Amino acid sequence: MNVTPTDETPTPPRPLILIRGFGGIGVDDEMRSAYQGFNDGTVYHTKRGENYIYEGFVLRAIKSKRYPYIDATNVIGYYANDVEPLPGYSGDGYEPDHLKGQVVIDPATAASVLEDATQGTIWVYRYYDLSDRTLEAYGKNLHRLIKLIRAGMRKHGQRFDGVDIVAHSMGGLIVREALIGMGRDAATELVHKVVTLGTPHRGISFQRVPDWLLRCLPKVEGAQGELASFSPDSTRFLEVGKKFPAEKILTVVGTDYRSYGVPGSAFANRVSTFIDTGSLAVNRSDGLVQQASAQLPGAPRTFIHKCHGGTDSLVTSREAYEIAMRFFHGTHRAKLWLDDAEILHGGDRFGRSEFYLGIAIKPRCLDFFLFNQHRDAENCYGPFADTSLNDDVPDLAEELSLPLAERGDLTTGWAGPDRMLWEGWFDIGEKADDLPGMVFRLDVYVGERDKFGIGFSDNVVFQKQYYVQVFPDEQPVSVFVHTTDEHLGRSSTTAADLAQLAGDDYLANVQRATKADDRHEWTFRVGGTGFRGTLRLGIDSASDGDVG
């Protein structure tokens, strides 16, 4: 393995396809929207500078200096019914099949766009322009779109090595159908990576639509099928891993149900949780899709505190864009494990103590999280009864392989083997400062709750921020953990300087992480009053094993 950064001029990005979610029974508004909502952003009136306005996914990608894209959406035409090539038109080198059907390429537009598309292209998949409203048809035509993109790039002498896809909500189910329909060989050839935003892979918890209600819906062909695809009894999501590597699908999970603009859905999720676990105290959802449903067995996942749709949501917030770009193009992959833990105080003689552990990851000087667990998001690891957090919890992949309708939500255990906390991607070329190496902020939270509500409620046992600084281009690689930013303000501070300052105690301002034998992993201590623990960080080059 290699942890040397690759922050030189990056290679051109792959074509990027954006796919919107469910449009409702009537989709006239969706058909009038050119970019299907991916041009909507959010204004943050409390912030300044770059963080004041997030301009939307499409514009952000076009403006990017590191990975600039070219909009190619209008290269493809989407039609309700089959169209034929214009009479007497030669096709400009394209095959006749590319020019007829419901999804066709426009050679004249392709000539003006793809000739200059040396830095990647963006394509919005406008499936609601098609007449057949079934997931099978949507998936089939997505497959066709990808093949048309490949044909266009080859026609203009550009290398094609797969597309990247970002899909919101039901859009991820369309990707699922496309991958299943392609078969494994074609899927791995045509698709590089996929990011899903709040996709109900395992269904919607309260979506048990009876046949009589489906028959009462407006007679829009296929709309009933779209709704039925959200069934929590289905296990069709298991077919994806048979056709496409699960590790190449990043599931972005929303946790802010309070901001979702459809109160009925948030209430229904809370009621569903009560039926499932016997508690009204939690609502682990983005307002529409439960956190446990937005994940896939064996696939990496990340939490962001955004709601399912609307302003400042999974689609319209900066987090989705930044996380997706790092997954597609990142220079380094990181993993974080909890090796040991000790809760030093807490517990209630009369009630029933439950302990929770949460972490959050954000790049230094950038105002967004790559991963975010906290009490308000109701997504921390736990509950644990053991003060060492060493309870026997179910394997996450096994639990996610069950249908969502199965009773019990046991998906708040560890993210992977060896008490893995997090897996994510960094891009050293996207740093906001000139410090050597890369730095990210690590927030650690330990909380306690009395399940019976007798003695206390939601006590904070421990909460602290750390800055983890990695020098990946040095041999040997060095990792330092800072409890303050005192030594993070000077770009001239080297690893050798920090080694002179570092102490062995976990309370030291600078702690040098200990290298694990024969592995690109480093351990360090965290803690204070109430909690102590050992974390282990693994850093690899994202290119190892085609991770990036």
LUMMI-577917 format. One line per field, with one value per residue (C-alpha): y, x, z; residue in one letter. Coordinates in Angstrom, 2 decimals. Example, Ala and Ser with C-alpha at 12.3 -4.5 7.8 and 13.67 -1.06 7.14 Angstrom:
v: -4.50_-1.06
u: 12.30_13.67
w: 7.80_7.14
rest: A_S
This chain:
v: 0.00_3.60_6.67_9.20_11.99_12.67_16.40_17.19_18.21_15.58_13.52_14.63_13.40_10.72_11.61_12.33_11.43_13.10_11.39_13.00_11.27_10.56_13.31_12.46_11.37_14.28_15.23_18.28_20.50_18.00_17.90_21.70_21.69_21.67_20.27_18.36_20.22_19.77_23.49_24.43_25.44_27.08_30.51_30.55_34.03_33.46_32.72_34.69_34.27_31.02_29.57_32.23_30.72_27.14_27.51_24.01_20.78_21.52_25.05_24.08_21.32_23.60_26.25_23.78_24.54_21.10_18.98_21.23_19.73_20.70_20.54_17.99_17.55_18.75_16.34_13.75_13.99_12.22_11.54_10.09_7.93_6.54_8.97_8.23_9.90_12.99_12.07_12.11_12.66_10.64_10.56_12.16_8.86_7.60_4.27_4.35_2.90_5.93_8.22_6.52_5.49_7.37_8.27_9.50_11.44_14.73_14.65_18.40_19.25_16.43_17.86_21.26_19.91_16.67_17.93_20.23_17.91_17.09_17.85_15.65_16.09_16.30_14.59_14.91_11.78_13.11_9.89_11.66_12.79_9.14_7.72_4.35_5.04_1.80_1.31_-1.41_1.01_3.77_1.39_0.13_3.66_4.64_1.74_3.14_6.65_5.34_3.51_6.70_8.61_5.97_6.19_9.97_9.97_7.33_9.19_12.25_10.30_10.36_7.46_5.96_4.07_4.24_6.91_8.22_8.57_10.70_9.66_11.14_9.08_6.97_7.76_5.24_2.57_3.37_2.85_-0.46_-1.63_-0.50_-2.41_-5.55_-5.34_-4.83_-7.91_-7.96_-7.66_-4.74_-3.01_-2.95_-1.78_1.00_2.30_3.41_4.58_5.49_7.90_7.64_10.48_9.34_6.42_4.05_0.97_-1.15_0.66_3.26_2.06_3.15_2.50_-0.47_0.63_-1.66_-2.69_-0.86_2.42_1.93_1.38_4.66_6.71_8.80_6.56_7.65_4.64_3.40_5.80_2.98_0.88_3.63_3.75_-0.02_-0.04_1.53_-1.58_-2.41_-6.10_-6.29_-7.65_-6.71_-4.49_-7.68_-8.20_-5.12_-6.65_-9.62_-7.35_-4.51_-4.19_-2.83_-0.97_1.27_2.51_5.27_5.72_9.22_9.04_12.07_12.50_15.82_14.77_17.99_20.19_18.06_19.99_17.13_16.74_13.75_11.71_12.55_11.59_8.34_7.45_8.04_5.85_3.18_3.31_2.83_-0.21_-1.56_-0.95_0.13_3.66_7.07_8.71_8.38_9.08_7.86_9.27_12.20_12.93_10.43_7.65_5.85_5.80_2.00_2.01_4.44_2.00_-1.13_-4.21_-4.08_-0.54_2.41_5.02_8.48_10.52_14.19_16.20_17.19_16.38_14.41_17.29_21.01_23.85_22.78_19.11_16.09_17.57_21.31_21.41_21.57_18.36_16.10_17.68_17.65_14.07_12.82_14.56_13.07_9.61_9.89_11.68_11.56_11.05_9.13_6.72_6.69_4.26_4.78_2.07_2.02_-0.34_0.09_2.27_2.95_5.04_6.29_7.63_7.36_4.75_4.95_2.77_2.86_3.19_1.55_3.26_3.28_4.66_6.11_6.98_9.41_10.96_13.69_14.35_17.62_18.98_21.76_25.29_24.00_24.49_21.09_17.62_14.46_12.38_13.54_11.68_13.48_13.32_15.46_13.27_10.19_8.19_7.50_4.01_2.24_1.81_-0.02_-1.37_-2.23_0.72_-0.63_-0.35_-3.99_-5.28_-8.09_-6.13_-7.56_-7.30_-4.27_-5.94_-8.88_-6.59_-4.53_-7.72_-8.18_-6.59_-3.28_-4.60_-7.20_-6.26_-4.60_-1.93_-3.31_-1.17_1.22_-1.06_-0.65_0.31_-2.74_-5.37_-4.47_-1.75_0.34_3.86_5.48_5.05_8.09_9.85_12.94_14.99_16.59_18.95_20.52_21.83_25.27_26.06_25.70_23.47_20.47_17.18_17.00_17.93_16.99_17.75_14.81_15.37_12.66_12.43_9.98_10.25_8.44_8.04_6.38_4.32_4.34_8.09_7.73_9.38_11.45_12.07_12.48_13.25_14.21_11.97_13.30_15.68_17.01_18.15_16.94_17.84_14.90_15.84_13.30_13.72_11.13_12.15_11.51_8.24_7.01_8.54_10.59_11.19_13.78_14.51_18.07_19.09_22.75_24.58_26.22_24.48_24.41_28.03_27.94_26.31_26.08_23.60_20.25_16.71_16.92_20.06_18.37_15.28_17.49_18.95_15.75_14.01_10.46_11.38_11.73_15.07_16.56_19.42_17.38_13.57_11.46_8.49_5.07_3.14_-0.35_-3.08_-3.80_-1.81_1.73_2.26_4.47_4.43_7.36_8.04_10.27_11.10_13.14_13.31_10.58_8.67_7.19_5.35_4.26_5.00_3.49_5.37_3.72_5.83_4.46_5.98_6.01_4.45_1.22_-1.53_0.99_2.53_5.97
u: 0.00_0.97_-0.08_1.78_-0.63_-1.52_-2.18_-0.75_-3.08_-5.84_-6.95_-10.20_-13.24_-15.48_-18.92_-21.31_-25.02_-27.48_-30.81_-33.67_-36.11_-39.84_-41.84_-45.31_-48.44_-48.38_-44.96_-45.67_-43.51_-40.66_-40.83_-40.52_-37.43_-34.26_-31.92_-34.44_-33.63_-29.85_-29.51_-31.15_-28.89_-29.19_-28.44_-26.93_-27.63_-25.58_-22.36_-19.90_-17.66_-17.86_-20.17_-22.86_-24.31_-24.16_-25.12_-26.37_-24.75_-24.59_-23.23_-20.80_-19.36_-19.07_-17.26_-14.88_-11.22_-9.96_-12.60_-14.39_-17.29_-19.04_-22.82_-23.87_-27.50_-28.97_-26.86_-29.56_-33.24_-35.90_-39.27_-42.57_-42.77_-40.24_-38.80_-37.08_-34.00_-34.70_-35.22_-32.02_-29.81_-26.60_-26.14_-22.69_-20.99_-23.39_-25.14_-28.81_-29.85_-28.38_-30.78_-34.11_-36.16_-37.14_-33.60_-31.56_-28.38_-28.41_-25.30_-25.19_-25.26_-22.83_-20.40_-20.33_-20.18_-18.22_-15.36_-14.34_-15.35_-11.80_-12.64_-15.69_-19.38_-22.59_-25.76_-29.14_-31.21_-34.71_-36.64_-39.95_-40.02_-40.63_-44.14_-43.58_-43.49_-41.96_-38.63_-37.77_-38.21_-36.32_-33.43_-33.38_-33.20_-30.50_-28.48_-29.12_-28.07_-24.73_-24.13_-24.94_-22.45_-19.85_-20.64_-20.36_-17.02_-15.54_-16.83_-14.87_-11.74_-12.13_-11.42_-14.42_-13.86_-17.29_-19.60_-20.13_-23.70_-25.34_-28.93_-31.44_-34.17_-36.02_-33.23_-31.11_-33.77_-33.55_-29.79_-30.46_-32.72_-30.19_-27.33_-29.44_-30.52_-26.97_-25.49_-22.19_-19.75_-21.55_-22.24_-18.58_-17.57_-20.14_-20.35_-17.42_-19.03_-22.44_-23.53_-27.10_-28.69_-31.44_-32.41_-34.92_-32.94_-34.87_-38.16_-40.08_-41.04_-44.68_-45.15_-47.50_-49.84_-52.89_-54.16_-57.45_-55.59_-53.39_-56.51_-57.94_-54.93_-55.15_-54.69_-51.17_-49.52_-46.66_-47.18_-48.65_-45.59_-43.27_-45.08_-45.10_-41.30_-40.96_-42.33_-40.46_-41.13_-38.97_-35.41_-34.67_-31.85_-29.85_-29.58_-27.39_-24.36_-24.53_-24.14_-21.95_-19.30_-21.04_-17.88_-18.34_-21.73_-21.60_-24.90_-25.42_-27.85_-29.84_-30.70_-32.60_-36.24_-37.20_-36.55_-38.47_-41.39_-43.89_-44.83_-47.03_-44.07_-41.94_-44.83_-45.39_-41.70_-41.97_-45.05_-43.31_-40.37_-42.77_-44.34_-40.89_-38.99_-41.60_-40.23_-41.51_-38.29_-36.44_-37.05_-34.03_-34.93_-34.45_-38.15_-39.17_-36.56_-35.29_-31.55_-31.61_-33.29_-30.90_-27.99_-26.94_-25.23_-21.49_-21.57_-19.81_-22.11_-21.93_-24.34_-25.12_-27.59_-29.86_-33.47_-34.77_-35.74_-36.35_-34.12_-30.84_-31.52_-29.64_-29.86_-29.53_-26.75_-23.04_-22.34_-23.73_-21.54_-18.34_-18.79_-19.56_-16.54_-14.20_-15.66_-15.21_-11.86_-10.29_-6.58_-6.83_-9.19_-9.38_-10.84_-11.27_-11.75_-12.34_-9.75_-10.76_-13.00_-13.64_-16.48_-15.26_-18.48_-22.19_-24.81_-27.98_-28.77_-32.52_-32.90_-31.37_-28.28_-27.61_-24.38_-23.86_-20.75_-20.76_-18.07_-18.00_-15.41_-14.86_-11.92_-10.08_-11.17_-14.04_-17.58_-19.16_-19.04_-17.94_-19.56_-21.76_-23.09_-24.57_-27.39_-29.85_-29.35_-30.25_-27.65_-24.89_-23.53_-25.46_-27.17_-24.49_-24.86_-21.19_-18.99_-16.29_-18.77_-17.99_-21.56_-22.23_-23.98_-25.26_-23.16_-24.34_-24.18_-26.24_-28.88_-29.06_-29.65_-33.03_-36.21_-36.97_-40.38_-38.76_-39.31_-36.48_-33.97_-30.53_-28.57_-26.93_-23.99_-20.49_-19.94_-17.77_-15.49_-13.21_-15.63_-15.10_-16.47_-16.05_-14.81_-14.34_-12.35_-10.13_-8.71_-5.43_-5.72_-8.88_-7.26_-8.34_-4.96_-1.28_-0.40_1.77_-0.07_-3.79_-5.76_-9.27_-11.28_-12.49_-15.34_-15.88_-19.10_-20.10_-23.58_-25.73_-29.48_-31.82_-34.15_-36.77_-36.44_-36.03_-32.74_-31.56_-31.98_-29.27_-26.29_-23.05_-20.29_-17.55_-17.30_-14.14_-12.66_-9.33_-7.34_-5.68_-2.74_-1.32_1.97_1.38_4.27_6.99_8.76_7.87_4.40_3.69_0.35_-0.17_-3.24_-3.77_-6.12_-5.88_-5.01_-1.97_0.46_-1.82_-1.49_2.03_2.75_6.43_5.76_7.11_6.64_10.08_9.04_5.88_7.84_9.86_6.69_4.66_3.94_2.85_-0.06_-3.52_-3.93_-0.89_-1.50_0.24_0.26_2.20_0.17_1.80_2.41_0.89_3.24_3.21_0.01_-0.81_-2.56_-1.83_-3.29_-3.85_-5.61_-8.60_-10.39_-10.59_-12.94_-15.51_-14.07_-10.90_-10.43_-7.97_-8.71_-6.95_-6.67_-5.91_-4.80_-4.31_-3.86_-7.28_-5.83_-4.92_-7.23_-9.23_-10.64_-10.69
w: 0.00_-0.53_1.39_-0.74_-1.72_-5.32_-5.17_-8.58_-11.41_-11.30_-14.25_-15.92_-14.00_-15.38_-16.76_-13.89_-14.02_-11.63_-10.90_-8.98_-6.63_-6.64_-8.32_-7.06_-8.88_-11.33_-12.71_-14.88_-12.68_-12.79_-16.60_-16.70_-14.47_-16.55_-13.90_-11.79_-8.57_-8.71_-9.54_-6.20_-3.34_0.06_1.54_5.05_6.36_9.52_7.61_5.54_2.50_0.57_3.21_2.68_-0.51_-1.70_-5.34_-6.08_-7.26_-11.00_-10.76_-8.01_-10.19_-13.22_-11.13_-9.50_-10.15_-9.15_-10.87_-13.37_-15.31_-18.55_-18.72_-21.34_-20.29_-23.59_-25.64_-24.96_-25.85_-23.75_-25.37_-24.18_-27.30_-29.75_-32.29_-35.59_-37.10_-39.19_-42.87_-44.88_-41.80_-41.93_-38.15_-38.24_-37.53_-34.87_-35.26_-36.34_-32.97_-31.21_-33.07_-32.49_-29.48_-26.32_-25.25_-28.21_-28.80_-30.70_-32.91_-33.54_-29.83_-29.10_-31.65_-29.93_-26.35_-26.37_-28.53_-25.67_-22.81_-21.77_-18.13_-17.66_-18.31_-16.28_-17.49_-15.78_-16.35_-17.15_-16.71_-16.03_-19.67_-20.59_-20.72_-19.04_-15.28_-14.04_-12.30_-14.79_-17.71_-15.89_-15.20_-18.79_-20.17_-17.66_-19.05_-22.53_-21.46_-20.20_-23.48_-25.40_-23.27_-24.06_-27.78_-27.75_-25.95_-28.23_-31.27_-30.12_-29.26_-25.48_-23.18_-21.41_-18.16_-16.58_-15.21_-11.70_-10.47_-7.77_-7.10_-4.66_-2.99_-5.59_-8.05_-6.15_-6.77_-10.49_-10.33_-8.57_-11.41_-14.01_-12.33_-11.95_-15.59_-16.86_-15.25_-13.38_-16.32_-17.95_-14.62_-13.59_-17.08_-17.40_-13.82_-11.70_-8.44_-7.07_-4.33_-3.05_-1.08_1.26_-0.97_0.70_-0.32_2.19_1.71_3.70_7.16_7.02_3.28_3.28_0.52_0.29_-3.13_-2.68_-2.10_-5.16_-7.24_-5.92_-6.99_-10.17_-13.17_-13.99_-15.53_-13.37_-10.46_-8.42_-9.23_-8.02_-4.68_-4.37_-4.86_-1.40_0.32_3.56_2.97_-0.17_-0.21_-3.82_-2.52_-1.92_-5.68_-6.08_-4.35_-6.73_-9.76_-8.52_-5.75_-2.64_-1.61_-4.66_-3.46_-0.84_1.00_2.39_5.31_6.44_10.13_10.46_10.54_12.35_9.30_6.82_5.40_5.58_9.28_8.59_7.34_10.39_12.67_10.78_11.20_14.95_15.18_13.11_15.53_18.45_16.76_15.95_19.20_21.73_22.16_21.07_22.25_18.94_15.27_13.34_9.94_7.56_7.87_5.20_5.04_8.11_8.69_8.67_5.25_3.57_3.97_2.07_3.51_2.86_1.45_3.10_4.61_6.06_8.18_7.58_9.64_6.76_5.94_2.98_0.66_0.43_1.58_3.21_2.52_1.25_-2.26_-1.66_0.97_0.37_2.28_-0.45_-3.12_-1.04_0.14_-3.37_-4.93_-2.32_-2.85_-6.63_-6.70_-3.22_-2.77_0.52_2.24_6.03_8.55_12.28_14.92_18.68_20.19_23.83_25.97_29.64_31.04_34.41_35.91_35.35_35.92_37.96_40.93_40.33_36.57_33.57_32.21_28.48_27.03_23.55_21.54_18.63_16.44_13.83_11.10_9.24_7.22_9.00_7.98_5.83_7.10_6.45_7.97_6.19_8.94_11.78_14.79_17.76_20.25_18.27_15.20_17.26_15.34_17.89_18.42_21.15_23.47_25.45_28.97_29.46_30.54_28.19_25.28_24.63_24.37_21.96_19.20_15.90_12.77_10.78_7.36_8.62_10.11_6.93_4.95_6.64_5.28_6.96_8.05_10.32_13.93_15.83_14.75_15.58_13.12_15.59_16.28_14.90_11.26_10.66_12.22_15.15_16.30_13.19_13.67_10.28_6.72_4.52_1.82_1.77_-1.09_-0.10_-3.06_-1.60_1.59_2.77_4.36_3.52_6.45_5.57_5.30_5.90_9.01_10.03_13.14_15.19_17.66_20.28_22.31_25.04_26.50_29.03_29.26_31.69_29.54_32.28_32.88_36.63_37.55_34.60_30.89_28.27_30.47_28.69_30.03_27.73_24.80_23.19_19.86_18.47_15.37_13.63_11.40_8.96_7.06_4.32_2.07_4.67_5.32_7.81_7.77_10.90_12.63_15.39_17.48_18.75_21.55_20.49_17.28_18.89_16.53_13.51_12.49_11.08_7.75_8.65_11.48_10.32_11.56_13.16_15.05_16.31_17.34_19.67_21.18_21.41_24.68_25.40_27.66_26.10_27.86_26.09_23.66_20.94_20.98_18.52_17.35_17.61_14.40_14.25_13.06_9.30_8.75_7.70_11.02_14.00_17.53_19.87_23.16_23.79_27.00_30.14_33.08_32.62_29.65_28.22_24.97_22.30_18.66_15.66_12.36_9.03_6.04_2.51_-0.89_-2.50_-5.64_-3.82_-5.00_-7.06_-3.92_-5.50
rest: M_N_V_T_P_T_D_E_T_P_T_P_P_R_P_L_I_L_I_R_G_F_G_G_I_G_V_D_D_E_M_R_S_A_Y_Q_G_F_N_D_G_T_V_Y_H_T_K_R_G_E_N_Y_I_Y_E_G_F_V_L_R_A_I_K_S_K_R_Y_P_Y_I_D_A_T_N_V_I_G_Y_Y_A_N_D_V_E_P_L_P_G_Y_S_G_D_G_Y_E_P_D_H_L_K_G_Q_V_V_I_D_P_A_T_A_A_S_V_L_E_D_A_T_Q_G_T_I_W_V_Y_R_Y_Y_D_L_S_D_R_T_L_E_A_Y_G_K_N_L_H_R_L_I_K_L_I_R_A_G_M_R_K_H_G_Q_R_F_D_G_V_D_I_V_A_H_S_M_G_G_L_I_V_R_E_A_L_I_G_M_G_R_D_A_A_T_E_L_V_H_K_V_V_T_L_G_T_P_H_R_G_I_S_F_Q_R_V_P_D_W_L_L_R_C_L_P_K_V_E_G_A_Q_G_E_L_A_S_F_S_P_D_S_T_R_F_L_E_V_G_K_K_F_P_A_E_K_I_L_T_V_V_G_T_D_Y_R_S_Y_G_V_P_G_S_A_F_A_N_R_V_S_T_F_I_D_T_G_S_L_A_V_N_R_S_D_G_L_V_Q_Q_A_S_A_Q_L_P_G_A_P_R_T_F_I_H_K_C_H_G_G_T_D_S_L_V_T_S_R_E_A_Y_E_I_A_M_R_F_F_H_G_T_H_R_A_K_L_W_L_D_D_A_E_I_L_H_G_G_D_R_F_G_R_S_E_F_Y_L_G_I_A_I_K_P_R_C_L_D_F_F_L_F_N_Q_H_R_D_A_E_N_C_Y_G_P_F_A_D_T_S_L_N_D_D_V_P_D_L_A_E_E_L_S_L_P_L_A_E_R_G_D_L_T_T_G_W_A_G_P_D_R_M_L_W_E_G_W_F_D_I_G_E_K_A_D_D_L_P_G_M_V_F_R_L_D_V_Y_V_G_E_R_D_K_F_G_I_G_F_S_D_N_V_V_F_Q_K_Q_Y_Y_V_Q_V_F_P_D_E_Q_P_V_S_V_F_V_H_T_T_D_E_H_L_G_R_S_S_T_T_A_A_D_L_A_Q_L_A_G_D_D_Y_L_A_N_V_Q_R_A_T_K_A_D_D_R_H_E_W_T_F_R_V_G_G_T_G_F_R_G_T_L_R_L_G_I_D_S_A_S_D_G_D_V_G
